[in-house]
Amino acid sequence: MISLRCPHCNVGLNVKEEKIPAGRETFNCPRCKQAIPVTVLKRNTEQDFSVSSETVLLQPRKTTSGKLTVISSADHQEQVFPLSEGVFVIGRKSSKPSTATIGILTADKSMSREHIRIEVKKDGKNGYQHLLSDNNSKNHTLYNSSYLQDGEVVVLKDNDEIIIGRTILRFNI
């Protein structure tokens, strides 16, 4: 619940964030019926909304869809791959034919050419959901120190660790 004042009629309001649909840029004051602009603000901030302003700051919107970072090792340099909406097959870059959309430059032969799959899709709250699964790799996939089972799909969170072969990947939003 957020306490605020309408910038038009100065009436005090208590607004439930979840009552404002994702993607809305304004909502109408119940008293004066004027539009109150909505902008994003990080959650859990201690900002005073009782002061009159032109814009009311509410729930945050995710504007990025995440990235995958290959941690540097003896087999390869650090590599960063931005993720956008869609499906990514990730594996070792090779001169042989592959359906991988992200090829990691590495000498790690225990990584398959098409090792994992990440699907990035909108979550309905102006953010993105990142779904990780093993792509039937020979050496399997470790996700936060646990092997992914055949057919298992996990939702990635910020700072998750994925190990494919001997290569460590870090997922960040």
C-alpha positions, 0 to 999 in steps of 0.5 A: 500500500502506497500513501500519496496525494493527488497533484491536482486536488491534493486529496490523500490516497492509499493505492495498492500497487497490485491494483494498477495493471502492468504497463499502465502509464496513468490512473485516475484520481477517484475524487477529481477524475484527473489522470495521475502519471505513473513512473517506476521506483525501486521496491522497498525505498523509504520515499515520502509520497505525501508531498505534492508532485507531478508524477507518482512513483510506483512499482518497478519495471524490468527493462533488461532481459538479462545476460549470461557471463562465461567466467574466465578460466584456463580454457577460455576468456570471459565472455558476455552474452546479452539475452533478449526475448526468444530461445537460445541454444548454448554450447561450445563454438565449433567449425562443425554444423550446430544449431547453437545460437550462442557459441562459447569460444572455449577449449572445454571439450566436455561442453556439448556444441548444443549443451543448454537451452534458455527461453526468455519470455515476457512474464506479464509484469513488464519483466522477463522470465528465463527458463533453463533446461539441459539440451540432452547433453552428454555431460549434463548441466549443473544448476546451483550445484544440482544436476538438472534432470531430463526434461526439468526446467528451472526459472533463473534468478539473478546471480545463478550459477550454471556449469556446462562441462568444466565451464562456469556461467553466471546469469544476471538480470 
